[in-house]
Amino acid sequence: MPSLKDVKIKITGVKKTQQITKAMNMVAAAKLRGAQKRMEDFRPYAEKFGTVMAELSGSANPNAFPLMAVRPVKTVLLLLVSSDRGLCGPFNSNLINAAEKFAKNHKNEGRNVALACIGRKGANYFGRGQYELLYRSIDVMGNIQMFNAKQAGQEVMRLFLEEKVDEVQLLYGRFINVAVQKPNFKRLLPISKKGLGEPESEEAKGPSATYTYEPEPEQILNQLLPMYVNVQIMHAMLETAASEQAARMTSMDNATRACKDIISNLTLVYNKARQSSITKELMDIVGGAEALKG
């Protein structure tokens, strides 16, 4: 049985860990409120943007726009949006596992797979050389700005237009609620009519409308197609940021409760060790008294 001093040191250490995890839970909860508000404010804009793009592209010739050009897929680029920091449970590992499964499936079909990563966790994992990493952007998920999404968008569009990749898929953590965050795939390039007007959230679905455009839709598309790519990447970054804070809050709450259970178990061990020590001392006293009587 461990000594009283060892058990007491362990209890003190676990209590300090519990204080840290509780503080991190509170910080994550505060950050979640801001991240969730930004995400919820941007989500209808991104979905309505896709609806308008679907309306515009309905009568357009895809071959007239390079970003809509469909060609045989030899190389697929996966743009993975992960977090910069850890301690958020299985959130990043779920994204990485989904990316690896995606890459494996495409390799089995005879396609080459390349990676582009936003977020330190994904970039560090796939930067080990297993797959070609064509682009990385780190330390941007803590303060997401539109120019961060624009930089990533310009790079993936350049790779697509130069025919270094034939298709671009976007993978990010979609925020369902505080308890559920799921990896979500979305085809980014080539931009297709199918799926553009399908909102991801049920609340965004509503009656359709007919729009009048000026100038002609073909002229507007030349400007809006690159913007669409940037908006979708920005949307993915905001979704991932909210998912990260929700996952971290849940993870730290679980860690705090686990610390409480460990403290209870260690306290029981401490009391048993203390009782054993007292019993041993009493036996020594009784034994000494009996020896003096003899």
PAGU-605398 format. One line per field, with one value per residue (C-alpha): residue in one letter; x, z, y. Coordinates in steps of 0.5 Angstrom, whole numbers, padded with zeros to 4 digits. Example, Ala and Ser with C-alpha at 12.3 -4.5 7.8 and 13.67 -1.06 7.14 Angstrom:
REM residues 2
res = [A_S]
east = [0025_0027]
up = [0016_0014]
north = [-0009_-0002]
This chain:
REM residues 294
res = [M_P_S_L_K_D_V_K_I_K_I_T_G_V_K_K_T_Q_Q_I_T_K_A_M_N_M_V_A_A_A_K_L_R_G_A_Q_K_R_M_E_D_F_R_P_Y_A_E_K_F_G_T_V_M_A_E_L_S_G_S_A_N_P_N_A_F_P_L_M_A_V_R_P_V_K_T_V_L_L_L_L_V_S_S_D_R_G_L_C_G_P_F_N_S_N_L_I_N_A_A_E_K_F_A_K_N_H_K_N_E_G_R_N_V_A_L_A_C_I_G_R_K_G_A_N_Y_F_G_R_G_Q_Y_E_L_L_Y_R_S_I_D_V_M_G_N_I_Q_M_F_N_A_K_Q_A_G_Q_E_V_M_R_L_F_L_E_E_K_V_D_E_V_Q_L_L_Y_G_R_F_I_N_V_A_V_Q_K_P_N_F_K_R_L_L_P_I_S_K_K_G_L_G_E_P_E_S_E_E_A_K_G_P_S_A_T_Y_T_Y_E_P_E_P_E_Q_I_L_N_Q_L_L_P_M_Y_V_N_V_Q_I_M_H_A_M_L_E_T_A_A_S_E_Q_A_A_R_M_T_S_M_D_N_A_T_R_A_C_K_D_I_I_S_N_L_T_L_V_Y_N_K_A_R_Q_S_S_I_T_K_E_L_M_D_I_V_G_G_A_E_A_L_K_G]
east = [0000_0003_0005_0001_0005_0005_-0002_-0003_0002_-0002_-0009_-0006_-0003_-0010_-0013_-0009_-0010_-0018_-0017_-0013_-0019_-0024_-0021_-0020_-0027_-0030_-0025_-0027_-0035_-0033_-0030_-0035_-0040_-0037_-0035_-0042_-0045_-0040_-0041_-0049_-0049_-0044_-0048_-0054_-0050_-0046_-0052_-0056_-0049_-0049_-0057_-0056_-0050_-0054_-0059_-0054_-0051_-0057_-0057_-0049_-0044_-0039_-0034_-0034_-0031_-0025_-0027_-0033_-0029_-0030_-0024_-0022_-0020_-0012_-0010_-0015_-0013_-0016_-0017_-0017_-0019_-0017_-0015_-0009_-0009_-0010_-0014_-0021_-0022_-0022_-0024_-0018_-0017_-0024_-0022_-0015_-0018_-0023_-0018_-0014_-0020_-0021_-0014_-0014_-0021_-0018_-0011_-0015_-0019_-0012_-0012_-0006_-0008_-0005_-0006_-0007_-0008_-0011_-0009_-0003_-0006_-0007_-0001_0004_0000_0001_0007_0011_0011_0006_0002_0004_0003_0002_0000_-0001_-0003_-0002_-0004_-0010_-0016_-0015_-0017_-0020_-0021_-0023_-0016_-0014_-0019_-0018_-0010_-0012_-0017_-0013_-0008_-0013_-0015_-0008_-0007_-0013_-0013_-0005_-0008_-0004_-0010_-0016_-0021_-0021_-0025_-0026_-0026_-0028_-0031_-0039_-0042_-0048_-0049_-0045_-0044_-0044_-0039_-0038_-0033_-0036_-0034_-0036_-0033_-0030_-0027_-0030_-0036_-0042_-0049_-0051_-0051_-0050_-0057_-0058_-0057_-0054_-0058_-0066_-0068_-0064_-0069_-0075_-0079_-0075_-0075_-0073_-0068_-0067_-0059_-0056_-0051_-0052_-0051_-0045_-0041_-0043_-0040_-0033_-0033_-0037_-0034_-0027_-0031_-0036_-0029_-0027_-0034_-0034_-0027_-0029_-0035_-0031_-0026_-0032_-0035_-0029_-0027_-0034_-0033_-0026_-0029_-0035_-0030_-0025_-0031_-0034_-0027_-0025_-0031_-0030_-0023_-0026_-0031_-0025_-0021_-0026_-0027_-0020_-0019_-0025_-0021_-0015_-0018_-0021_-0014_-0011_-0016_-0015_-0007_-0008_-0013_-0008_-0002_-0006_-0008_-0001_0001_-0004_-0002_0006_0003_-0001_0005_0010_0005_0004_0012_0012_0007_0011]
up = [0000_-0002_0004_0006_0004_-0003_-0004_-0001_-0006_-0012_-0009_-0009_-0016_-0019_-0015_-0019_-0026_-0024_-0023_-0030_-0034_-0030_-0032_-0039_-0040_-0038_-0043_-0048_-0047_-0047_-0054_-0056_-0056_-0060_-0065_-0066_-0067_-0072_-0075_-0075_-0078_-0084_-0085_-0088_-0093_-0095_-0097_-0100_-0104_-0107_-0108_-0113_-0116_-0118_-0121_-0125_-0127_-0130_-0137_-0137_-0141_-0136_-0142_-0142_-0135_-0133_-0126_-0128_-0133_-0132_-0134_-0133_-0125_-0125_-0118_-0113_-0108_-0101_-0097_-0090_-0085_-0078_-0071_-0069_-0062_-0059_-0052_-0056_-0055_-0062_-0066_-0070_-0070_-0073_-0079_-0080_-0080_-0085_-0090_-0089_-0091_-0097_-0100_-0099_-0103_-0109_-0109_-0109_-0115_-0119_-0117_-0114_-0108_-0105_-0099_-0097_-0090_-0086_-0079_-0075_-0073_-0080_-0083_-0078_-0079_-0086_-0087_-0085_-0093_-0093_-0098_-0102_-0098_-0103_-0099_-0091_-0087_-0079_-0074_-0077_-0074_-0067_-0071_-0077_-0083_-0090_-0093_-0090_-0094_-0100_-0099_-0099_-0105_-0109_-0108_-0110_-0116_-0118_-0118_-0121_-0127_-0128_-0128_-0123_-0120_-0123_-0117_-0110_-0104_-0098_-0091_-0085_-0078_-0079_-0072_-0071_-0064_-0057_-0057_-0064_-0069_-0076_-0081_-0087_-0095_-0100_-0107_-0108_-0116_-0121_-0119_-0122_-0122_-0118_-0111_-0111_-0109_-0104_-0097_-0092_-0086_-0086_-0083_-0090_-0094_-0096_-0102_-0109_-0112_-0119_-0120_-0125_-0126_-0129_-0133_-0136_-0132_-0136_-0134_-0127_-0126_-0128_-0122_-0117_-0119_-0115_-0109_-0109_-0107_-0102_-0099_-0098_-0095_-0090_-0088_-0087_-0083_-0078_-0078_-0076_-0071_-0067_-0067_-0064_-0058_-0057_-0057_-0053_-0048_-0048_-0047_-0041_-0038_-0038_-0036_-0030_-0028_-0029_-0024_-0019_-0019_-0019_-0012_-0009_-0011_-0008_-0002_0000_-0001_0003_0009_0008_0009_0015_0018_0017_0020_0026_0027_0027_0032_0037_0036_0037_0044_0046_0044_0048_0054_0054_0054_0060_0064_0063]
north = [0000_0007_0012_0017_0022_0019_0019_0026_0029_0025_0028_0035_0034_0032_0038_0043_0039_0040_0047_0048_0044_0048_0054_0052_0049_0056_0060_0055_0057_0064_0063_0059_0064_0069_0063_0061_0068_0069_0062_0063_0070_0068_0061_0064_0069_0063_0059_0064_0066_0058_0059_0065_0062_0056_0061_0065_0058_0055_0058_0059_0054_0051_0051_0058_0059_0056_0055_0050_0046_0039_0034_0027_0027_0025_0029_0030_0036_0036_0042_0040_0045_0043_0047_0050_0048_0041_0039_0039_0031_0027_0033_0034_0026_0025_0030_0027_0020_0022_0025_0019_0015_0020_0019_0012_0011_0015_0012_0005_0008_0010_0017_0022_0025_0032_0036_0043_0045_0050_0049_0047_0040_0038_0041_0038_0031_0031_0035_0028_0026_0021_0025_0031_0038_0043_0049_0050_0056_0056_0060_0063_0060_0064_0070_0068_0074_0074_0075_0068_0065_0069_0067_0060_0061_0064_0058_0052_0056_0057_0050_0048_0053_0051_0044_0041_0038_0036_0037_0040_0038_0041_0038_0041_0040_0042_0045_0041_0043_0043_0036_0034_0036_0032_0032_0035_0034_0039_0039_0046_0046_0045_0049_0045_0047_0041_0042_0050_0051_0046_0049_0045_0047_0046_0053_0056_0052_0056_0058_0060_0066_0069_0074_0079_0081_0087_0086_0079_0073_0071_0077_0077_0070_0072_0076_0071_0065_0066_0070_0063_0059_0064_0065_0057_0057_0062_0059_0052_0056_0059_0052_0049_0054_0054_0046_0046_0051_0046_0040_0043_0045_0038_0035_0040_0038_0031_0032_0036_0030_0025_0029_0029_0021_0020_0025_0021_0014_0017_0020_0013_0010_0015_0014_0006_0008_0012_0007_0002_0006_0008_0000_-0001_0004_0001_-0006_-0004_0000_-0006_-0011_-0006_-0006_-0013_-0014_-0010_-0014_-0020]
